Amino acid sequence: MVQDPTQLPEWENLLALSRGSSSSNIADLFDTNPDRVKGYSVSCGGLYLDYSKNLVSDEVKNTLLALASASKLESRIKAMFQGERINITEDRAVLHTALRSREKSPIEENGVSIGDAIERQRNLLQIFSERVRAGDWKGSTGKTIRTIVNIGIGGSDLGPKFVCQALEEFAHPEMGFHFISNVDGACIRSLLNRLDPETTLFIVQSKSFTTQETLLNTSAAIRWCEENLGLEQAQASTHFVAVTANRAEAEAFGIQSAQIFEFWDWVGGRYSLWSSIGLPIALMVGYPRFMELLNGAATMDDHFRSAPFEANMPVIMALLGIWYSNFLGADSVAVIPYCERLGLLPSYLQQLDMESNGKSVSLEGKQLSYTTGPIVWGQTGTNGQHAFFQLLHQGTRLIPVDFIATVRDDLSSPAQHRVLLGNMLAQSAALMLGHPEVGAPPHQAYPGNRPSNTILMGRLMPTNLGALIALYEHKVFVQGVIWNINSFDQWGVELGKKMAKELLGGESGSNTKFDASTRHLLDLIEGHSGK
């Protein structure tokens, strides 16, 4: 039975070790063991992780590994891959890994083979993406579709948008791709003013097909098509397709049944880019490369399931995060990709990590007495060096950093790429080593001893990108297991949406259930509307 991790002897041992960590120094660990990198690095799926620049001794590492075993991590991994309903608050299986499995899944959900369902949707995705890319999918006036606009929010936006930006090198040369998520009407208005309605296809992505922001933006797109193309019920035209887990709602909205792609309730939104939600990716880079993305993730899945914990990349990264969050007082982690095409990775990981592990209640429904999910933030290097690295180097907070870079970049000049990588390596070394500036003013001293991971990739390809995303997915899962929380629900996003509907639906002056501040602000807004 899962238990409070703070009651485990391994947790107590880590607490004892953390009390002595204030006097430990990463550089000293290298002096003690010049070959430290060999024991503090691991490779998988075209990724190389060097975690030697961490405030972790062999004793701490071994105790963290013991904590993972004591937390029954192995059985929890098995339970997820076997389709057990580990999302207990919603009574659902967690099967996003089946979407990218190289073998047909034998699991059934509600008497339906998920392997058959996945194959059916993959086939539809392939056929449609190939038709559009070949120019065989026409708009209402007979012109070839050449612009794709994805309308969605959260997992229906962040994942596909991140991957499309990362793989832009492989984009169809004659097609343009855009993503609309925010309900702020200025976003879609600004985009539509630049597009040709005759050659534009809208992909409406919503798991429930009731998402307020998505439906409002879609309605704006429908009006634009009707006004410019002379259509009635434009949503029923070839300018609109839908991706949803609620076919009935999409059909009721007016989308043609043959233009609806499906996924299922056992796929969480933030894990859905591997499903039909990945349609924009398949359209942009082609279906074969979309499958390469899935295969890269499957390689990381196999590694996660089979590698011993001491050589398991997701487990190692998760345990490092546990060490810093629960024992050394770090409340955030910075993700710094030294690759402009990975610029959306921090935003993507914010949802993946904070929506998954931003929980304060255990699986048993009890309030937690210990820290869970950290704040995830970051920006591309070298831009971040001129924004917030001051705090990383000389601030009072302990902030572990994940540096990520591609060793090869065919889109950059060799000289520029060398400078980019040189800056990353220099920053990781400077964070660790610091610089005392003996005799200089204290303001010019760098204390060092700041931890970081470095993840190196070869040329950015669909395969290693898939592995990178799956790495972070599994890292988040492992931490959720150790913290004894459900990483697969997101009840925290519901209350604000519910209250917004109540506030917006109320008659003027009828929002008496809200606090005085909110009522006052609403009165100010209503008083200025139309002025």
RAPE-V544169 format. One line per field, one symbol per residue. ss: DSSP state (H for helix, E for strand, L for the rest). A space follows every 10 residues. Layout:
ss->???
This chain:
ss->LLLLHHHLHH HHHHHHHHHL HHHLLHHHHH HHLLLHHHHL EEEELLEEEE LLLLLLLHHH HHHHHHHHHH LLHHHHHHHH HLLLLLELLL LELLLHHHHH LLLLLLLEEL LEEHHHHHHH HHHHHHHHHH HHHHLLLELL LLLELLEEEE ELLHHHLHHH HHHHHHLHHH LLLLLEEEEE LLLLHHHHHH HHLLLLHHHE EEEEELLLLL LHHHHHHHHH HHHHHHHHHL LLLHHHLLLE EEEELLHHHH HHHLLLHHHE EELLLLLLHH HHHHLHHHHH HHHHHLHHHH HHHHHHHHHH HHHHHHLLHH HLHHHHHHHH HHHHHHHLLL LEEEEEEELH HHLLHHHHHH HHHHHHHLLL ELLLLLELLL LLLLEEEELL LLHHHHLLHH HHHHLLLLLE EEEEEELLLL LLLHHHHHHH HHHHHHHHHH HHHLELLLLL LHHHLELLLL LEEEEEELLL LHHHHHHHHH HHHHHHHHHH HHHLLLLLLL HHHHHHHHHH HHHHHLLLLL LLLLLHHHHH HHHHHHHHLL L
